[in-house]
Amino acid sequence: MATYTINGQVLYVQEAGPAHGPIAILIHGWSSSSFTWAPIIPILSKRYRCIAIDLPGFGQSPAPDNKPTIVGYADLIAQIIVKLNGDHDRAVLVLGHSMGGQIATTLALLYPVLVDKLVLLNPALSGRLSTRVNLLMKPHVMAERSSVIEWLLYMASKTPLDYTDYLLKPSNFAERAHVSEQAYAKIREDARRRGQGQVRAACFVAMQQGDLRGQLGRVEPQTLVLWGAEDNIVPLRDAGAVAEEWPRADLRLIPNAGHWPQFEQTDATLRHIAHFLGLPPTLGDRPVETDNDLAHLQEIAAFLNNSEIGEHLTEAQRLRLASLVLSNGYGSGENVVAMNSNGDEMYIVKEGTLEVWLTTDSGTTRLASMNAGQVAGELALLEGVKRSAELRAGPQGAHLLVLTKEVLDGLAEDDPAMGMRMMQNLAISLGKRLRLQNWRAARAEENAPGLPQR
Ligand SMILES: Nc1ncnc2c1ncn2[C@@H]1O[C@@H]2COP(=O)(O)O[C@H]2[C@H]1O
């Protein structure tokens, strides 16, 4: 596992996926670890640079110096995003499970410029847990604040007196769930990890204090909320808060799943996430069985759904666009367009990175680096002027989808609603980039060592 140090706090993280891909931050829940994301990372890492964090005090990360709070965890994640983002002016995808969902939503409320999309699994939005947890688990958790009691209970768990499974299994999993013994053993190990009694108890309180009811309607990023229909840890009444306060969130219930839909109903969970993010239509490593050309087109269409230009198009519109874009590969550092040349095409990064270089009298500077889903070369195409900068494939090369002016004009003429949506998408992506740059500039001006005042 890799480690990062943020303001003296050491964090263990699991990383997967292309190093220059768009960033996905994965935040586990209470008494868990980055293992939470094991079923999701293989599909997510096909496009995203996945950063699955062990929160301070959980997994392998040492406990924080101060008492943990949900806002404190959100602030820490914001700092990780800023650190990892480098010169990508791009908000990131954030996934959160259970307490991690509460942290992710808090992050989106406090730092909307940093969060592009949210995927929440059984999020502890109100911080209120089930009656079963409060009656059976809470006394145990509170008692474990004392390291002596924690040790005694740990020793008891090695004897036939052990009741861990009795507490864990019916609370966490649906009656007809499919969780492998291996996965359960890891979840159990994380839940009973020694030396975490104090953080566990503090987070119990932190979750209650982090109640987000009444604020959900203000969450800006596009959000998918998945919930196991038989969750006995974070009850479905919090899904009721989503339905009532946050109608823009795409709320999906997963039958025969409890608190861990990603382990209990892996295929259904992955299908929802892949659809939401426009990931290739595969489940794990199994390709969907369709005709090759059609499958290829569907794959590009699904990808476009999550690109800066293709969001919110209908499926038919995306397929049409997919059939009209050209696919081009560029080697490391290869020139795509020269500065000041004429331009009648724009580019959507499919894989790798595309760098923007500006040459002036004082030299050549890299202005930005675009990764999967981002668009470049739109200015010359839309304005009919010369290229404002050079575009060059990044060190790992670039696979680009090319959209010509002729195709774009044709689409807008045939289907004005589609043309309008695509123009709106371009304006939104420029706006997001600008807001992030403004946020950075304000931060630099304040000369704050950490994060700006909110
Ligand atoms: N400061 C910048 N940040 C990000 N992208 C830029 C910046 N300046 C120019 N570009 C991109 O670089 C492209 C060069 O070709 P265009 O002028 O057609 O469109 C331009 C934008 O897409």
The ligand as an SDF file (V2000), in Angstrom:
LIG
                    3D

 22 25  0  0  0  0  0  0  0  0999 V2000
   -5.4480   27.9170  -20.0760 N   0  0  0  0  0  0  0  0  0  0  0  0
   -5.9640   26.8270  -20.6600 C   0  0  0  0  0  0  0  0  0  0  0  0
   -6.3800   25.7760  -19.8920 N   0  0  0  0  0  0  0  0  0  0  0  0
   -6.8880   24.6730  -20.4640 C   0  0  0  0  0  0  0  0  0  0  0  0
   -7.0470   24.5130  -21.7830 N   0  0  0  0  0  0  0  0  0  0  0  0
   -6.6530   25.4980  -22.6040 C   0  0  0  0  0  0  0  0  0  0  0  0
   -6.0910   26.7080  -22.0840 C   0  0  0  0  0  0  0  0  0  0  0  0
   -5.8180   27.4860  -23.1350 N   0  0  0  0  0  0  0  0  0  0  0  0
   -6.1640   26.8120  -24.2530 C   0  0  0  0  0  0  0  0  0  0  0  0
   -6.6770   25.6050  -23.9340 N   0  0  0  0  0  0  0  0  0  0  0  0
   -7.1370   24.5310  -24.8570 C   0  0  0  0  0  0  0  0  0  0  0  0
   -6.1520   24.3750  -25.8410 O   0  0  0  0  0  0  0  0  0  0  0  0
   -6.7930   24.3600  -27.0850 C   0  0  0  0  0  0  0  0  0  0  0  0
   -5.9390   24.7760  -28.2670 C   0  0  0  0  0  0  0  0  0  0  0  0
   -6.7660   24.7960  -29.3970 O   0  0  0  0  0  0  0  0  0  0  0  0
   -8.0650   25.7300  -29.3830 P   0  0  0  0  0  0  0  0  0  0  0  0
   -7.6760   27.1360  -29.3010 O   0  0  0  0  0  0  0  0  0  0  0  0
   -8.9600   25.2930  -30.4690 O   0  0  0  0  0  0  0  0  0  0  0  0
   -8.7780   25.3130  -27.9940 O   0  0  0  0  0  0  0  0  0  0  0  0
   -7.9270   25.3650  -26.8830 C   0  0  0  0  0  0  0  0  0  0  0  0
   -8.4550   24.9160  -25.5570 C   0  0  0  0  0  0  0  0  0  0  0  0
   -9.2240   23.7500  -25.6880 O   0  0  0  0  0  0  0  0  0  0  0  0
  1  2  1  0
  2  3  1  0
  2  7  2  0
  3  4  2  0
  4  5  1  0
  5  6  2  0
  6  7  1  0
  6 10  1  0
  7  8  1  0
  8  9  2  0
  9 10  1  0
 10 11  1  0
 11 12  1  0
 11 21  1  0
 12 13  1  0
 13 14  1  0
 13 20  1  0
 14 15  1  0
 15 16  1  0
 16 17  2  0
 16 18  1  0
 16 19  1  0
 19 20  1  0
 20 21  1  0
 21 22  1  0
M  END
$$$$
